[in-house]
Amino acid sequence: MTGEAALTPFDALLLGLVEGITEYLPVSSTGHLILASAVIGRHDDPALKSFAIVIQLGAILAVLGLYQARVVSMLRGLVGRDAAGRRLLSNMIISFIPAAVLGLAFGGPIKERLFAPLPVAIALALGGLAIFAFEPLRARRATTGGTVEDVSPRGALLIGFSQCLALWPGTSRSLVTILAGLGAGLRPAAAAEYSFVLGMLTLGAATLYELVTEGAMMLEGVGAMPLVVGLLVSFASAAVAVKGFVAWLGSRGLAPFGVYRLLLAAAVWLTWS
């Protein structure tokens, strides 16, 4: 028993919307969900922490629909029918392993100690500063960067280790993998695409693990209908957000997200410190 009432449909809609919009933007969906949970007075509720992870499935399915050609290519590569797809799948596995190992090792302590507004504020601020530090590189890569097919195993490993930083909520998995993709030589749109496809693997594994280990507790604490609402809203809002973000990256930089992160970090710090 969690000791909390089931989540209301409105709260589920709010959390699903926050998840879908922020999952693939460089602002941290987990951080925003922790803050939204704090606003509704349940950021210490373990069922809601699991709910925040499980509704990622909606956003994953949205990206699966948008990048189905890449997924089909990797599946064909798995059976030896697409060499480019096989290379991409191999790189995705390389990128996936570091965060998977650390996540399994430290997932419990991370949930206990970092799923709170002030740790999120610190990560938001550091990520905002990182965006401005990487802006000159992003501008260069806009004209000289490579495509997803150009990622090397070394570059895939770099992206994989960067993904470990996102275990700290508020950091943003999308942000650190996009910046690492730029460091690996990709143009901004290609770095985002690699990040999003990798997210299907990483977030899918996290969601499955959460369902297996905490699914019953989560359903008892939030209810079945709020879970359905959260998943559907997450799916719809993620599809819109990803399309808009990729179009934005094609002609603009990440600086506005850096400003947003710094302002939000300051607001959170002033509110909860």
PyMOL commands that set and color helices and strands:
alter all, ss='L'
color gray80, all
select helices_A, chain A and resi 9-22+29-39+46-54+56-66+68-78+83-114+117-144+148-150+153-167+173-183+188-222+224-251+255-272
alter helices_A, ss='H'
color red, helices_A
deselect
rebuild
show_as cartoon
